[in-house]
Amino acid sequence: MIDNRLYPAMEDRMDWNARRHQTLSNNIANIDTPGYHSKDVSFSEQLQMLQINTPNPKHIAPVGMDSRMQSYEVAGYSDMKDNSVDLDREMSEITKNGLQYVAILQFVSQKLKTLRSAINEGGKG
């Protein structure tokens, strides 16, 4: 049986990973920018176990802005230029984020491979 919620959930997670990668990369690009504060992206839907809480399900978020993904400043040490980017943290988070993206991609790929096999082999017998 195909769970109709699986693929949209995986798509949402991959969108979050892509947006987070962009945010973390932006932090690294601004490592020497005075007054820049490191940012990250939360995925509130993940915290609510994939239950969407919107006032009206027909509402559409503006392009590039998913209401479930919110950017926030990362608390931490600021240097003399009031810059809070920690290169070690950013690189660690980018690596972790990339691994999560690849794992989801492999999972979805395997699910599709299984479905394809069932379709192709199902009529034989």
LINCORFEN-V673496 format. One record per residue. N is the residue number from 0. RES is the residue in three letters. SS is DSSP state (alpha for helix, beta for strand, coil for the rest). D_FIRST is the distance of its C-alpha to the first C-alpha in Angstrom with 1 decimal. Layout:
n->(N	N)
res->(RES	RES)
ss->(SS	SS)
d_first->(D_FIRST	D_FIRST)
This chain:
n->(0	1	2	3	4	5	6	7	8	9	10	11	12	13	14	15	16	17	18	19	20	21	22	23	24	25	26	27	28	29	30	31	32	33	34	35	36	37	38	39	40	41	42	43	44	45	46	47	48	49	50	51	52	53	54	55	56	57	58	59	60	61	62	63	64	65	66	67	68	69	70	71	72	73	74	75	76	77	78	79	80	81	82	83	84	85	86	87	88	89	90	91	92	93	94	95	96	97	98	99	100	101	102	103	104	105	106	107	108	109	110	111	112	113	114	115	116	117	118	119	120	121	122	123	124)
res->(MET	ILE	ASP	ASN	ARG	LEU	TYR	PRO	ALA	MET	GLU	ASP	ARG	MET	ASP	TRP	ASN	ALA	ARG	ARG	HIS	GLN	THR	LEU	SER	ASN	ASN	ILE	ALA	ASN	ILE	ASP	THR	PRO	GLY	TYR	HIS	SER	LYS	ASP	VAL	SER	PHE	SER	GLU	GLN	LEU	GLN	MET	LEU	GLN	ILE	ASN	THR	PRO	ASN	PRO	LYS	HIS	ILE	ALA	PRO	VAL	GLY	MET	ASP	SER	ARG	MET	GLN	SER	TYR	GLU	VAL	ALA	GLY	TYR	SER	ASP	MET	LYS	ASP	ASN	SER	VAL	ASP	LEU	ASP	ARG	GLU	MET	SER	GLU	ILE	THR	LYS	ASN	GLY	LEU	GLN	TYR	VAL	ALA	ILE	LEU	GLN	PHE	VAL	SER	GLN	LYS	LEU	LYS	THR	LEU	ARG	SER	ALA	ILE	ASN	GLU	GLY	GLY	LYS	GLY)
ss->(coil	coil	coil	alpha	alpha	alpha	alpha	alpha	alpha	alpha	alpha	alpha	alpha	alpha	alpha	alpha	alpha	alpha	alpha	alpha	alpha	alpha	alpha	alpha	alpha	alpha	alpha	alpha	alpha	coil	coil	coil	coil	coil	coil	coil	coil	coil	beta	beta	beta	beta	beta	alpha	alpha	alpha	alpha	coil	coil	coil	coil	coil	coil	coil	coil	coil	coil	coil	coil	coil	coil	coil	coil	coil	coil	coil	coil	coil	beta	beta	beta	beta	beta	coil	coil	coil	coil	coil	coil	coil	coil	coil	coil	coil	coil	coil	alpha	alpha	alpha	alpha	alpha	alpha	alpha	alpha	alpha	alpha	alpha	alpha	alpha	alpha	alpha	alpha	alpha	alpha	alpha	alpha	alpha	alpha	alpha	alpha	alpha	alpha	alpha	alpha	alpha	alpha	alpha	alpha	alpha	alpha	alpha	alpha	coil	coil	coil)
d_first->(0.0	3.8	6.4	9.3	11.8	11.4	13.2	15.9	16.6	17.1	19.2	21.3	21.9	23.0	25.2	26.8	27.4	29.1	31.2	32.2	33.3	35.4	37.0	37.7	39.2	41.3	42.7	43.8	45.4	47.4	48.5	52.2	52.0	54.3	52.8	49.2	46.8	43.6	40.4	36.7	33.6	31.8	28.2	28.4	24.8	24.0	26.5	25.0	21.5	20.1	21.5	23.5	26.9	28.6	31.2	29.7	26.2	27.9	30.2	30.1	31.4	34.1	33.2	32.9	32.9	29.7	30.8	28.4	30.3	33.9	36.6	39.1	42.1	41.8	44.5	46.7	50.1	51.9	54.5	58.0	56.6	54.1	51.2	48.4	46.3	45.9	45.1	43.8	41.3	40.1	39.6	37.8	35.4	34.9	34.0	31.6	30.0	29.8	28.1	25.5	24.8	24.6	22.3	19.8	20.3	19.7	16.5	15.1	16.7	15.1	11.5	12.7	14.5	11.6	9.7	13.3	13.9	11.1	12.4	15.9	15.9	13.6	16.6	19.1	20.2)
